[in-house]
């Protein structure tokens, strides 16, 4: 909870983005529950913005952990907003199909002994009739 909610810098980022994070922290057991609470009354665009802000905060955390200088909250917000804008425009131009998932929660499971689990991501380019996996 500290890295994405309680840290003083993070609080400034959420405040700069006009996101109300003032909730009863003792009743929130996990980041998943916190994200569900702050996104429960938002539309898809606002939910994407919240997720992008969380990503930018996490990215900044990693930057500082690896020796980078701390960035101001307003710049972190601007980067998240710009990245989301570029991403949205790219998705519209490229014709990438978005696959809707069902409402079930998915949990990571350890692979059987002697096996490796590798995460991959992919995209489908509708206008090209092709896909890409990385």
SULLIN-V357305 format. One line per field, one symbol per residue. ss: DSSP state (~ for helix, > for strand, _ for the rest). burial: 1 if it has 24 or more other C-alpha atoms within 12 Angstrom, else 0. A space follows every 10 residues. Layout:
ss->???
burial->???
//
This chain:
ss->_~~~~~_~~~ ~~~~~~____ ____~~~___ ~~~~~~~~~_ ___~~~~~~~ ~~~~~~~~~~ ~~~~~_____ __~~~~~~~~ ~~~~~~~~~~ ~~~~_>____ __________ __________ _>>>>____> >>>_
burial->0001100011 1111001010 1000000000 0001100100 0000000011 1111111111 1000000000 0011011011 1001000000 0000000000 0000000000 0000000000 0000000000 0000
//
